[in-house]
Amino acid sequence: MGRRRALAAATGLVASASLPLAGASRSAAASGSFRGPALASAAAYTNPVIWQDFADIDVIRVEGTYYASASTMHYSPGAPVLRSYDLVNWEIAGHSVPVLDFGAKYDLNGGRGYVRGIWASSLAYRPSNKTFYWLGQIDFSRTYLYTATAVEGPWNRLTTISTPYYDAGLLVDSDDTLYVAYGNTTISVAQLSSDGRSQVRTQQVFSTPSSVGTLEGARFYKINGQYYIFLTRPANGQYILKSSSGPFGPYTLRQVLLDLRGPIPGGGVPHQGGLVRTQSGAWYYLAFVDAYPGGRVPALAPVTWTADGWPVVQLVNGAWGTSYPSPAVPTPPRQVTPMVGVDTFDGTTLKPRWEWNHNPDNTKWSVGNGLTLRTATVTNDLYWARNTLTHRIQGPASTATVDLDFSAMRDGDRAGLALLRDSSAWIGVKRDGGVTRVVMVNGLTMDGNWNTTGTGTEVASAAVSGNRVRLRAAADIRPGSARPGTFSYSTDGTTFIRLGPAFSMGNDWRFFMGYRFALFNHATQALGGAVRVPRFELSTP
């Protein structure tokens, strides 16, 4: 059973499953509601707290620092770890999965891993050995467990487990035992060995009623002696299981929210995230909102608890608020690193804002004096080209500007800046017969099985001289309808010339990952060429 099939089935349940469960309100959140005017006097934050594509969030606190993990599918390195000191301002600290070494398809070698790879997974911290744990299943085949003593890394694979823990939630119990909640509709709990390397026991603990439909995306908690499994109904609901009898149940189900109006106009219902407690004892729910074409973006809401131990999302005028009072936390020790700004590719490694489309060929790129991309693939299909480097788009709209030194390009090479998804377009440089042109290409497409159906059509071009050009892509990723992306170039670094028509970025969810800016260089004739990117800038209006 694939995630795509499960979600496609769930979309048909929105109308038929809107009746409340017996003994539960239509939305447990309805009993607690902030009123808009009451918020005015307090310092406030605005949702989404991160307008970038970070889905399937797991969030934890370790002493005074918050960490979150997210899905990355076919991008490498995988499973980014975000860091915050206040739950509102976040930075990318590292990646839990350094390389997708799960088969040749993740190297674009004889196969492709689009929409596979890192799905909903779990991040946990074990105080007894001061170690972070990341756990996730790959390709419905097996589960991988990585550990690190700092989220920046190095992360190392601890073990593989033959049971594929679908949409896993890892719990470090108060007695230091490791448990995993997982499954789709049928929810199970596994106990791991004390060293985390093997499965000791697994048992089904819940079967979702047909009136609810699909439940998945498990997050596992022990709160005040009770065990909770937090579950999503894609893509419009959130439910929770509670056990007073231990991690293996029995569990009782309650609805947390259903068809709740979200904080982003045109976006979806906040769901599939995690619960976290602040140092002062306040609780928050960090969920994501479907907001294509940009992807799935995190939103934060406060949570209270009923006297009998059920979470209640606090609303603003009957909806997930666009604004709430800021969490009461100690003054952060420093400002987090902005997710926008300039990168000159200094140092010896890429900054964690970057992820490759599939695993790179590490012999074909370098940083230090800017980013150098040597051609790694001979192909006329960007979706097959290795060493395409991607960056999330900042919403609601942002612009990527890159300086491109093409002096070492060879005949047949194509290099530039793309808006990359299953339907893509790019601006860049083509060198053919010793002649160099700047071009805009659209019509790069994939079908629903992620096979290429279009390798692109050149729709505009201009002559370019010298060795450098500045390229720009502007993206509007407000959700609700297809949005435009536009391309332009500059030969003097100041005056930009629009090239080609606006590109329509689709808002279909089935590719899961949102549009990204992408830097690429591939050959169509022979390897040996290279380009250098001295500067990349992500800016907002």
N, C-alpha and C positions, 0 to 999 in steps of 0.2 A: 504494500500500500504506500503510495507516494503522498507527500505533503500536498502537492498540487491537487490530487484527487480528493483528499480529505477536505481541503478548503473549498474546492468547487462544490462539493456536496453540501457544505455548511451554508453556502450563500443562499441555498434554497430554503433554509430553515428560519430565516429572519421573521417572516410573517407567522408561520405555523407554530413557532415555539415561543411566542411572546407572552403566553399565559404564565402566571407565577406558579412556582412550586407550591404544593400544599404546605401550609405553615410558614411560608416565606412571603415577604412583600414583593411587588413587581420589581422594585429596586431597593435593596437594603440601604442604599445610600440616601434614599428619599427622606429618612428620618432625621438626617443631620444636614442643615443647609446654612451657609453664610448668606447674608444679604449684601448686595453690592455696595450700598452707601456706607455700611459699617466698616468697609475695608479702607476707606479713604485716609484715615488718620494713621494707619500703620505703614511702615516700610513694606514694600511689596515686591514680588517678582512676577514676571510675565511668562505665560506658556506660549509656545513650547520652550522649555528651558534650554534645549539644544535643537536648533533647526538644521540638523544634518541627519543623515541616514544611519541610525543606530537602533536596530530592532531586537526583539526577544530579550529584553534587558533582564539581567540578574544584578541586584544591587546589594552591597554589604557595607557595614562600617567596621573599621578596625581602629579602635581608640578614637582619635579625632579626625580620621580621614575616611571618606566614602569612595568606594570603588564600584564600577559597573562594567559588565561584559556584554557583548552584542554579537549578533550573527554577521558573517561576512561571505557565506557561500563560497564562490570560486576565487575570491581575492586572497592574496598572500603577501605578508604573513596574515594569519587569521585570528579571530577572536580578540579584538582590541580591548584593552583595559583602560577605562576612563577613570579619572581621579578628580575629586572635589573636596572642598573643606566646608561647604555650606549647602550642598544638594542642588544649587542653582547654577553656579559657574563651574564648568568642567573643562578638563584638558585630556588629551590622549597621552597616556603614560607609556604604553607598550602593547605587546601582543602575546597572548598565551600560547599560540600555536606558531612557532617560528617559520615552519615550512609545511606545505600540504603534501607530505610524503605518504600519500594514501593510494598511490597508483599512478601509472604513466599519463593518464588523462589529465591529471592536474599539472603536468608539464607540457600540455598541448602536444603530446607525443602519441600519435595514433588514435587519439580520442580527446574529448573536451569535457571539462567538469562544470560547465555552466549550470547554475541553480542546484548544484550538489554541494559537497564540502561542509563548511561550518554552519549548521543550523542552530536552533535554540539549544543552548548549552548552559553550563552552570559554573559559577565562580564562588569559592568559599575560602575561609581562612581558618586554620587550625591552631589555636593558641598554644597547644601543648608542644608543638615543634616549630612554632612561629613560621608557618609555611602556608603559601597560597596554593589552592588546588583548582585546576580547571578540568571539567569532565564533559565529554560530548561524544555522541555516536556519529559514525561516518557511513554513508551509503547503506544504511540498514544492515550493516555487516558486523561491526564490532564497536566497542566503546574504548575511547582513549582517555588517559588521565595524565595530565602534565602538572608539574609543581615548580615553584620558585620561592625564594625567600624575600624577593622584592618584585613588585609588579613590572618594573622595567626589565627584568630578566637578570641572568639567563633563565629561560624556561626549558625544562627537560622532561622528556617523556618518562613517566614513572612505570606505566604498565599499559597493556591492552587487556580487555575483558571480552569474552566471546559473546556475551549478551549485549545486543544493541539497545542501550537505554534511550529510547526516543524522547526528545524534549525533556531532558533530565533536570532534576533539582537536587543538589547535593546538600545534605545536612550534616554538620558536625554537632553531635548531641552533647549535652552537658557532661556526660560521662566519657566523652572523646570518641564514641563509636560513630562510624561513618555510615550514613544511610542515603539511598537514592530513591526518589519518587520519579516515576516515568510512565509513559504510555499515551496512547490515543484512544479515547473512549473507555477502554479497559485500563485502569490505573493500577500500577503495581509498586511495591516497595522492595528494594534490595538492601541487604546488609553487606558491607564490605569487611574484609579482614582488617585487623588493627593497623597493618602497614598500608592499607588501601590498594594492594596489588591484585586482589582476587575477590570473587563473590562468595560469600558464605551462605547466603539464603536469599531467595526471592519469592514473593507471594503476591497474588492479586488481592487488592484491598477494596476496589470499588469498580462497579460497572455503571456507566452513565445511562440514566433513563432515556428512553427514546423521545420523551417530551422535551429534553434538553438538546439532544443531538450529539455533536462532537465536543469533547473536552480534551485539552492537551496543554502543553506549555507549563509543566509542573514546576513549582517553587516550593521548597520544603522547609518548614519552620517548627521550632519548639518555643512556645510563648506561654509563660506562666504555667508550665507543666503540661500544657495541651499541645498536641501535634496537629499541624495544619498543612494541607497541600493546596496551594493557590493555583487555580487552573483557568485557562481562557477558553471561551467558545468563539472560534474565529468566524468572523472578525468583528463581533458586535457585543460580546459579553464577557463577564468575569465571574467565576464561581469559586467557592472555597469549601474544602472538606475539613472536618474537625474530629479528632479522636481524643477521648479522655483515658484510653486504655492502652496507650503505647503506639509505637510507630506503625505496627501492623494492623491497627484498627480494633474494632469496627469504626467506620467513619460516617458522619452525617454531612449532607450537602446543604449549602445555602447559597443563594444568588447574591452577588455583590453589586453588579450593575448589568443592565441590558439595554441596548439601543440608547445609551446615554449620549446626549449632544456633547460633542467635543469642543476644545478651545480654538480650533483652527477652522476658519470659514472654508467650506468645501471639503474638509477632511472627514475622517471616519471617527469611530467610537474608540476612546482610549481603552486599551486592553493589553494583555500579555506583558506584564512586567513583574516587579518585585516590591515587597514591603521592607521598610528599613526604619530603625528607631534612632533618634538623635540622642546625644549625650544627656539631654534634659528629660528624656522619656517620651517625647512626642513621636508620633508615627506618620510616615508618608508612604505614598504609593507612586512609584516611578513607572509609568506605562509608556506605550508608544501609540501614535496616531498614524493610521494610513493616510499619507499625504503625497500621493503621486501627482506629478512625475518625479518629485524629489526623493521619495522613499518613505520610510517609517521613522517618525521623529519623536523623541522623548518629551513627555509632559508629566508634571508633578502636581499631586494634590495631597492635602493633609487627610489623615485617617484617625477616627476615634473608634472606641470599642464599646460594645454594649455590655451590660452588667453580666450577661451570661457568656461573654467571650467571643463575639463576632465582630469583624471589622466593618466600619461604616465610612465610606468615602464622603468627605464634606463637599457640598455643592455650592455653587453661586447661582441663585435664581434658577434652580432646577437643572443646572448643567455643570459639567467639569469646567471650573473657572478659567478664564483667560488670565486672571490675576488672583493671588492670595497673599496674605501676610508672609513675609520671609521667615524661614525657619530660624528659631532662636538658637544660635550656635556661638561658640567662642570666636573671637576675631581670628580669621585665617592667618596662618603663619606667613603666607606670601600670596601674591596674585598668581592665578593659574595662567598657563601659556595660552594665548588666544588661538582660536582655531582658524582665524583669518590673518592675513598679513603676507609678508615677503619671505621667501626662502631663496637663499643664494647657494644652497647645497654645499655649505662648508662642512668641515669635519670629515669623519671617516665613514659615517653611516647615514642612511636616510633618516629623517625625522619621522616619528610614528604617525604623522598625518597621512603618510603615503602607503598605498597598497598596490601590488602588481596584479594585473589581470592574469590569473594562474601563476604558478611558480616561475620566477625569472631564470634565465641562463646567467649565472653570476659572473661568467667570464666576459660578458658583453656589455657591462655597464660599470660606471664608477662615479664617485663624487669626490669633492675636494676643491677642484677648480671648476665649479659648476657641476651639472649633471651631464655626463657623457653617455649617450646611447649608441652603441655600435649595432649594426644590423644583426639580428639573431635568427631570422627566418626569411626564407624566400617564398613569397606568397602574394597573391593579389587580394587576399581576404584578411582584413584587419582582425577579424574574430579568431583567426589562426595564428596571428603574429605574436611571438613571445616578446617579453620585455616592454609591454605597454603599462605605463605607470599611471595610477589613478589617484584622484583626490575628490573627496566629497564636495558637493555643491552646498554653499551656505544659503539658507532661505531667509526670507521669501524670494530674494533675487540676489544674484552676485555675478561677478565678472572675474574671469581668469585671464591674466596677461602674461605671456611668456616671451622671453628673448630667445631667438633661435639662431645659432651659428651653424650655417650649412656648408661651410667651406670644404669639409671632408666628405660630403655626399658623393655617391657614385651614380652613374647612369642606372635608371630603373628604381632608384630609392624613393620612398615616400615618407615624409616626416611632418609632424605637426601636432595640433591640438584638437581633440575630439570631444563631442558630447556623446558619451558612450553608454549604450544600453542595448536592448534587443532590436531597437531601431536607432540608427546612429548617423551622425554627420560630422564633418571635420573641415578645418582650414589648415593649410600647410603648404609644403614645398614639394614639387615634383621635379626631378632632374631626368631628362630624357634627351639623348643625342647631344649631350653637352650643353643643353639649354635648360635654364632654371626658371620655373614659373611658380607663383603663389596661386593656389587653387582653392575653391570651395567644392566639397563633394558631399552629396547626400545619397539616400537610397541604400544604405548598408542595413540589411534586415536579417532577422532570424524568424523561423517558424516556432510553433508551440512546443516542439521537441528540441529547440535550440540548435537546429541546423541552419546554416547560412542559406538564405534565399535571395540575397542581393549583395553584391560586393561593392556597390557604389557607382554613382554617375557624376562626372565632373559637370557642374552647372555654371561655373564662373571661373575666370582666371585673369591674371595680369602678369606682365613681365616684371622681373625683379632682378636687380643688379647687385654687385657687391657680394658680401658673405653673410650678412645678418639681416634679419627681419623680425619685427615684433608682431606677434599674433594675439588675437583677443577673441574670446567667446563669452557672450553674455547669456545668462540663463534665468528665466522666470520660472520658479518651481512652485508657485502657489497652486494648491490642489483644486480639484473640481472639474477641470477640463484640460484638454491639450493646451500646452503653453509654448510660447516661441523661444527659440534660441537663435541668436544672431552672431555673425562672424565678421571680423574686420582685421585689417593689417596696417602696419605703419613702417615706412622705410626710413623715417627720420627720428623715430622714437617718440614723437609728439602728436602728429596729425594722423588720425586713423581713417581709413577708407573702408567703407562697408563693402563686403564681397558676398555676392549670392543672395538668394531669397531667405526669408526667415524659415527656420527649421521647426517643425511641429513636434514637440516632445510629448509622446503619448502618456496617458495616465492609467494604463492597464496595470493591475497588480501582479500578474502571474510570473513576471521575471523576478519578483520580490525586491531585489536591490533597485534603488533609485538611479537616476542619471548621475554620472560622474564626469568631471573633467578628466581627460586622459592625454598624456604625452606619449607619442609613439615614433618609432623609426623602423621601417621594415623594407626589405629588398624585394623587387619583383624579378631581378635577373641574376644577381650573384652577391654573396656576402662580401664584406670588406669596407663598406662605407660607415660613416659615423656623423652624428650631430652633437652639438653641445648646447645645453640650456644653462646660461649663466644666472638666470633670474626667473622666478615664478612669483606672481602676486595674485592673491585672492582678495578681492575687495567687495564691499557692499555699497549701495547707493548712499 
